[in-house]
Amino acid sequence: MNEVGEGGAVVQRFPTVGIGTSAGGVHALQMFFESLPDDVDAAFVVIVHLDPGRQSELSSILAARTRMPVTQVTGRTPIEPRHVYVIPPNRQLLVTDQHLALAEFDEPRWQRAPIDLFFRSLAAQRGDDFAIVLSGAGSDGSVGIKAVKEVGGIILVQDPEEAEYGSMPRSAVATGLADFVLPLREIAASLPELIRNRRNPPSDDLTETDGEAMARILSHLRVRSGHAFSSYKKSTIRRRIARRMQVQRAATMADYLVNLRENPQEAQALFSDLLISVTTVFRDTSAFDRLAASVIPRLFDDKGASDTIRVWVPGCATGEEAYSIAILLLEEAGRHEIRCGLQVFASDLDDGALVVARDGRYPIAIEADMTEERLRRFFTREGNHYRVTRELRDMVLIAKHSLLKDPSFSRVDLISCRNVLIYLDREVQQQVCATFHFALHRSGYLFLGSSETADSPVGAFRAIDRESRIYQRMSIPAEVRVTPRTGAVTFGLQPLPPRTPGPFRAPVEAGVHREALERLAPPSVIVDESYRVVHLSKHAGRYLQPSGGTLANDVTELARKELRFDIRAALHRVFAHNEASLNGPIGVRFNGAARRVYLQTRPLHSEPNASRSAIVFFFEGEALGEASLTSTKLRNRRPTSKFSKFCKNCSSVNPSFESHERNMKEQTRNCGQPTRNCSRSMRSIARRLKSWRPARRSCNPSTRSCRRSTVSSRRSSRASRAPTATCRT
């Protein structure tokens, strides 16, 4: 492949192969170059963990195993094909403008990650090249291969079972980004063919045959994954398919289509490649610093203890971006006396990436992107990895979500969507920005990647910091709305049909009305028949507190523990009997303070054949003292078999009494017997309940007299129950 050099001259483009290794690496490198042909048109750069206090003899050792010139880099050095370059001790090696350059380390020795640093610079400067991870201890290289993969590079990893030290190869394989995991000699044998194929990329002008094959590839992928990629840039799709063709050694798109149909795993590999689920912690540090300085503090303005700051991170990949935003929020919250709720919604299409995000476990190389203070506060060390703390993990709600197909979140304060729009067609970019405009509240903020803008739709956003791609939502005329469509390309901005001119009205009054309702109405959540959350109002996040582990989009698992039983019972009543209900008061703790909460659940009527849904309103009452909270908890406690052995007349010992009372009334109310019998039964029940209530105040279930009273009550109850037994059943 060729590229334009200085003075407009065409320069032949050759790939660069970065090789990272540490413990056991010398022997692995000797075997690799011994097995590699000498006529491979590529430059090889070797990055090894070296003792900073000793001179390295690695270049001399490798020179005995290959005919290619082997050089230890001592200064700025041009990169040439069929050459081997070796890193010197106590320096980091970087790629800059077709040259290799040296730089001093800023980190102490135990925090250095020279392989990651080189792979990142290779991806930033050169593009689609090769990264090879060989034997070594630790996880250096696991972060850098993400950057190489993002720009279309190919990742090869030595089989961990063969490696003398398998930790580094195993960490690289665990990222799910490795294209080949092979024994060392097979890597050396496969590399020349991969490089030859790399030098002949597909033309931008597809032939009719290739065009038809690519359409069939996308159609097959849509059937297998459920997602259409016709809204992606055609150039991006061609590059990703070409990369998979190279990995599968397919000569034409037609050959690759045959491979795709016969190999189900290849469909998932292509799907993952198209999604490009790659990110890092605090990627582009300067942009995050400006976000922390100019936007994050504003999110806390006019926020009280009952308010919640909501952030949405679409295209979150493996979660680093979402956790970075959460860290900034927690740091800013520590500067305020009043602690409001904090909620970060992270979404993506890639199931594999979401598994990593939920686990919150990342290679030790993230030290290069984090301050020591943040590492101590927000991460715990686990061998060669760091895991996010429980405080940070509980803030982030991770879910599978399609930015182009599924309903968006609403009334969020900040959206961080970095390096997603650049892969979409311009029309779809405009639609996504319109979706963001709808999702943000009237003065919300948008944070994009360094190559993205929010200039369309015109007037929807204004730039706060154009260099860092930080925007703020503006009001736009209500005559423009987001209209979903069905089909391959699913979204676009559509004007409303023409209408007869009427009296002038402010174009934003509909939006003002909607925002006023959102602000003044009680928090609410809409769920479907499977109890799956369909939509949240602005402040509903205050009443949600997901448990740890795998996240399920079920409101009875997302709600705070005190509310789950009542929500489940209310939703059952709605969907089973189509009845509204009011539950409460329920004692709920918010930031250590207990308050009464009432739930109102109502069915939502929809089209005859449409799926049913319900809405749950949260009404928050006055604060509770400890005594009141204990009393409220007892009233709301579920019946347990543990107390069934004790006095049936004493609700302080047997909480099932209240449940028993409700059940008897419910059975009588729903029976199918004549009204006279039902009313007689109700009077009988009322007399028995009235006679039981005084007894339970002084009842001691441990005394013999209480038990005799219980037997007597049962006998009298049995006698009074006989005339109405049919009615109660």
LINTA-V453794 format. One record per residue. N is the residue number from 0. RES is the residue in one small letter. PHI is phi in degrees with one decimal (999 if undefined). Layout:
BEGIN
n=[N N]
res=[RES RES]
phi=[PHI PHI]
END
This chain:
BEGIN
n=[0 1 2 3 4 5 6 7 8 9 10 11 12 13 14 15 16 17 18 19 20 21 22 23 24 25 26 27 28 29 30 31 32 33 34 35 36 37 38 39 40 41 42 43 44 45 46 47 48 49 50 51 52 53 54 55 56 57 58 59 60 61 62 63 64 65 66 67 68 69 70 71 72 73 74 75 76 77 78 79 80 81 82 83 84 85 86 87 88 89 90 91 92 93 94 95 96 97 98 99 100 101 102 103 104 105 106 107 108 109 110 111 112 113 114 115 116 117 118 119 120 121 122 123 124 125 126 127 128 129 130 131 132 133 134 135 136 137 138 139 140 141 142 143 144 145 146 147 148 149 150 151 152 153 154 155 156 157 158 159 160 161 162 163 164 165 166 167 168 169 170 171 172 173 174 175 176 177 178 179 180 181 182 183 184 185 186 187 188 189 190 191 192 193 194 195 196 197 198 199 200 201 202 203 204 205 206 207 208 209 210 211 212 213 214 215 216 217 218 219 220 221 222 223 224 225 226 227 228 229 230 231 232 233 234 235 236 237 238 239 240 241 242 243 244 245 246 247 248 249 250 251 252 253 254 255 256 257 258 259 260 261 262 263 264 265 266 267 268 269 270 271 272 273 274 275 276 277 278 279 280 281 282 283 284 285 286 287 288 289 290 291 292 293 294 295 296 297 298 299 300 301 302 303 304 305 306 307 308 309 310 311 312 313 314 315 316 317 318 319 320 321 322 323 324 325 326 327 328 329 330 331 332 333 334 335 336 337 338 339 340 341 342 343 344 345 346 347 348 349 350 351 352 353 354 355 356 357 358 359 360 361 362 363 364 365 366 367 368 369 370 371 372 373 374 375 376 377 378 379 380 381 382 383 384 385 386 387 388 389 390 391 392 393 394 395 396 397 398 399 400 401 402 403 404 405 406 407 408 409 410 411 412 413 414 415 416 417 418 419 420 421 422 423 424 425 426 427 428 429 430 431 432 433 434 435 436 437 438 439 440 441 442 443 444 445 446 447 448 449 450 451 452 453 454 455 456 457 458 459 460 461 462 463 464 465 466 467 468 469 470 471 472 473 474 475 476 477 478 479 480 481 482 483 484 485 486 487 488 489 490 491 492 493 494 495 496 497 498 499 500 501 502 503 504 505 506 507 508 509 510 511 512 513 514 515 516 517 518 519 520 521 522 523 524 525 526 527 528 529 530 531 532 533 534 535 536 537 538 539 540 541 542 543 544 545 546 547 548 549 550 551 552 553 554 555 556 557 558 559 560 561 562 563 564 565 566 567 568 569 570 571 572 573 574 575 576 577 578 579 580 581 582 583 584 585 586 587 588 589 590 591 592 593 594 595 596 597 598 599 600 601 602 603 604 605 606 607 608 609 610 611 612 613 614 615 616 617 618 619 620 621 622 623 624 625 626 627 628 629 630 631 632 633 634 635 636 637 638 639 640 641 642 643 644 645 646 647 648 649 650 651 652 653 654 655 656 657 658 659 660 661 662 663 664 665 666 667 668 669 670 671 672 673 674 675 676 677 678 679 680 681 682 683 684 685 686 687 688 689 690 691 692 693 694 695 696 697 698 699 700 701 702 703 704 705 706 707 708 709 710 711 712 713 714 715 716 717 718 719 720 721 722 723 724 725 726 727 728]
res=[m n e v g e g g a v v q r f p t v g i g t s a g g v h a l q m f f e s l p d d v d a a f v v i v h l d p g r q s e l s s i l a a r t r m p v t q v t g r t p i e p r h v y v i p p n r q l l v t d q h l a l a e f d e p r w q r a p i d l f f r s l a a q r g d d f a i v l s g a g s d g s v g i k a v k e v g g i i l v q d p e e a e y g s m p r s a v a t g l a d f v l p l r e i a a s l p e l i r n r r n p p s d d l t e t d g e a m a r i l s h l r v r s g h a f s s y k k s t i r r r i a r r m q v q r a a t m a d y l v n l r e n p q e a q a l f s d l l i s v t t v f r d t s a f d r l a a s v i p r l f d d k g a s d t i r v w v p g c a t g e e a y s i a i l l l e e a g r h e i r c g l q v f a s d l d d g a l v v a r d g r y p i a i e a d m t e e r l r r f f t r e g n h y r v t r e l r d m v l i a k h s l l k d p s f s r v d l i s c r n v l i y l d r e v q q q v c a t f h f a l h r s g y l f l g s s e t a d s p v g a f r a i d r e s r i y q r m s i p a e v r v t p r t g a v t f g l q p l p p r t p g p f r a p v e a g v h r e a l e r l a p p s v i v d e s y r v v h l s k h a g r y l q p s g g t l a n d v t e l a r k e l r f d i r a a l h r v f a h n e a s l n g p i g v r f n g a a r r v y l q t r p l h s e p n a s r s a i v f f f e g e a l g e a s l t s t k l r n r r p t s k f s k f c k n c s s v n p s f e s h e r n m k e q t r n c g q p t r n c s r s m r s i a r r l k s w r p a r r s c n p s t r s c r r s t v s s r r s s r a s r a p t a t c r t]
phi=[999 -118.9 -149.0 -88.8 -100.6 -66.8 74.2 80.7 -74.2 -86.3 -111.5 -68.1 -95.1 -119.2 -78.4 -112.4 -110.6 -91.3 -120.9 -113.3 -158.9 -141.0 -62.6 78.2 -77.3 -62.5 -63.5 -63.3 -66.2 -60.8 -66.9 -63.8 -70.8 -66.9 -90.8 -89.7 -61.3 -85.7 -103.9 -79.8 -80.1 -156.3 -98.9 -115.2 -120.7 -103.9 -115.6 -129.6 -75.6 -113.1 -68.8 -67.0 -98.0 -130.2 -72.1 -100.9 -107.2 -62.3 -62.0 -68.3 -64.7 -72.5 -61.2 -79.3 -111.6 -148.5 -85.5 -70.3 -61.0 -117.3 -130.4 -85.7 -70.7 -119.5 -170.4 -64.0 -132.2 -68.5 -90.0 -126.6 -69.3 57.9 -128.3 -118.2 -117.0 -120.1 -70.0 -86.5 -67.4 60.4 -142.5 -99.1 -111.5 -130.3 -102.0 -141.5 52.9 61.6 -131.9 -98.5 -134.5 -103.9 -148.2 -78.3 -78.4 -93.5 -97.1 -65.4 -57.3 -73.6 -109.6 -77.1 -137.5 -63.9 -69.5 -59.8 -61.4 -68.2 -58.4 -64.5 -66.9 -63.2 -66.1 -72.1 -99.9 -105.5 95.4 -74.7 -123.9 -123.3 -128.0 -121.7 -114.5 -112.3 -51.4 171.8 -94.8 90.6 -133.9 -58.1 106.3 -67.3 -81.8 -65.0 -66.1 -63.7 -65.9 -64.0 -65.3 -62.1 -92.5 96.4 -75.5 -112.3 -110.4 -121.3 -130.8 -66.9 -56.0 -58.3 -70.7 -86.2 -63.2 -64.1 -124.7 -92.2 -63.7 -65.8 -61.0 -65.7 -65.3 -66.3 -65.6 -63.8 -70.5 77.3 -101.7 -70.0 -83.3 -136.9 -121.5 -137.2 -61.3 -58.1 -67.4 -71.5 -61.9 -62.9 -75.2 -81.8 -59.1 -58.6 -66.7 -62.2 -68.7 -61.8 -66.3 -66.6 -79.2 -128.8 -70.9 -65.5 -70.5 -65.6 -91.9 -74.2 -72.5 -60.4 -65.4 -66.5 -62.2 -66.4 -64.6 -65.2 -62.1 -68.4 -62.7 -66.6 -64.2 -63.6 -65.3 -65.4 -65.3 -76.3 -104.8 82.7 -128.0 -96.1 -113.5 -68.8 -85.0 -80.0 -61.8 -62.5 -65.1 -64.2 -62.6 -62.4 -65.2 -69.7 -65.4 -61.3 -64.5 -68.9 -61.0 -66.2 -63.3 -88.3 57.3 -95.5 -75.6 -131.2 -65.1 -63.1 -64.8 -66.6 -60.8 -61.6 -60.6 -62.7 -70.2 -88.8 -123.2 -58.6 -67.4 -68.6 -61.2 -67.3 -65.2 -66.3 -57.9 -65.5 -63.4 -69.7 -74.5 52.2 -78.9 -130.0 -162.0 -141.3 -69.6 48.8 -63.4 64.3 -56.7 -63.4 -66.2 -67.4 -62.7 -70.4 -62.3 -64.9 -84.4 -106.2 -117.9 -54.2 -61.5 -68.0 -64.9 -89.7 -63.1 60.1 -99.9 -101.7 -64.1 -88.8 -92.5 -132.2 -87.6 -112.9 -127.2 -118.2 -119.9 -74.0 66.8 -74.3 54.5 -87.4 97.7 -61.3 -64.7 -63.5 -68.5 -63.3 -63.5 -61.7 -61.9 -61.1 -65.9 -65.9 -64.2 -70.2 -60.7 -66.0 -91.5 -117.5 -70.9 -89.4 -98.7 -90.5 -71.3 -128.3 -140.5 -115.3 -98.2 -115.0 -137.2 -165.0 -93.2 -82.9 -61.1 -62.2 -66.4 -67.0 -61.4 -65.1 -62.9 -66.9 -70.3 63.0 -121.0 -131.2 -60.3 -62.5 -65.7 -65.2 -56.8 -67.5 -106.8 -126.3 -77.8 -61.6 -65.1 -67.6 -61.3 -66.3 -81.9 -110.4 -137.4 -120.7 -78.6 -131.7 63.6 -95.6 -136.7 -119.8 -117.4 -64.8 -72.1 -62.0 -57.6 -71.8 -64.4 -67.5 -74.6 -104.0 -99.0 -107.9 -148.9 -78.3 -160.3 -97.6 -64.2 -96.8 -120.4 -88.1 -60.1 -83.7 -69.7 -136.8 51.4 -95.3 -87.8 -148.3 -118.4 -114.9 -132.1 -106.0 62.1 -114.6 -62.1 -64.6 -95.3 -106.2 -61.8 -59.6 -62.0 -72.7 -57.3 -62.9 -64.9 -63.9 -63.4 -65.8 -63.7 -63.1 -61.1 -67.1 -71.6 -80.0 -74.8 -60.6 -127.9 -72.9 -120.1 -126.3 -121.0 -113.6 -76.8 -65.8 -107.5 -119.5 -137.7 -121.5 -81.1 -134.8 -64.8 -63.0 84.9 -76.4 -136.4 -119.3 -77.9 -88.4 -145.0 -66.9 -63.6 -92.8 59.9 -110.7 -127.2 -123.9 -67.1 -119.6 -76.3 -124.6 -55.9 -70.2 -70.8 -107.4 -139.2 -91.6 -121.9 -71.4 -123.2 -107.8 125.6 -64.9 -96.8 -97.2 -134.9 -174.6 -81.8 -127.1 -72.9 -68.1 -58.8 -60.7 -137.6 -68.2 -58.4 -129.9 -59.7 -64.2 -132.5 -60.5 -63.6 -101.6 -67.2 -64.6 -66.2 -62.7 -60.8 -63.4 -69.0 -65.2 -61.5 -63.6 -77.0 -97.0 -73.0 -65.7 -58.6 -152.1 -141.2 -103.8 -129.5 -97.7 -64.5 -89.1 66.6 -79.4 -70.8 -99.8 -158.4 -118.7 -80.2 -59.3 -104.5 -67.2 -59.2 -62.4 -100.7 -110.1 -155.8 -62.0 -79.3 -70.5 98.9 -64.2 -84.1 -115.5 -80.2 -130.7 -62.1 -74.6 -106.6 -84.5 -69.1 -59.8 -58.0 -66.2 -98.4 -62.4 -62.2 -67.8 -65.1 -62.2 -64.3 -66.0 -67.8 -61.2 -66.1 -64.6 -81.5 -85.1 -121.1 57.2 -116.5 -79.0 -149.6 -128.6 -117.5 137.8 -75.5 -119.3 -77.9 -131.4 -92.7 -122.7 52.9 90.1 -102.5 -92.1 -141.0 -81.1 -129.2 -112.9 -115.6 -117.6 -119.3 -135.6 -73.7 -105.3 -81.4 -133.0 -61.7 -53.1 -97.3 -81.8 -68.8 -82.5 -147.5 -140.3 -121.1 -113.7 -97.1 -111.3 -109.6 -101.7 -100.7 -76.1 -70.8 -115.4 -81.3 -64.1 -65.1 -65.8 -63.8 -63.4 -62.2 -64.9 -63.7 -64.5 -67.4 -95.2 -71.0 -73.2 -61.6 -130.0 -67.8 -58.3 -95.6 -67.6 -80.4 -93.9 -59.7 -78.6 -93.7 -113.9 -74.7 -69.0 -96.4 -114.5 -62.0 -72.0 -58.4 -59.9 -63.8 -62.8 -62.3 -65.6 -63.3 -63.5 -66.2 -65.4 -64.2 -66.7 -67.8 -95.7 -70.8 -101.7 -85.1 -58.0 -60.2 -61.3 -64.4 -61.1 -66.9 -62.6 -63.7 -62.7 -64.9 -65.4 -62.0 -62.9 -63.0 -65.9 -63.2 -66.3 -72.0 -75.1 -61.8 -61.4 -64.6 -74.1 -70.7 -106.7 -72.1 -118.2 -64.5 -84.6 -87.9 -71.1 -64.0 -62.4 -66.6 -62.5 -61.7 -65.1 -62.5 -62.0 -62.5 -63.3 -63.4 -65.6 -65.7 -65.3 -68.1 -75.2 -84.2 -56.1 -65.4 -114.0 -61.2 -64.1 -63.7 -69.5 -81.1]
END
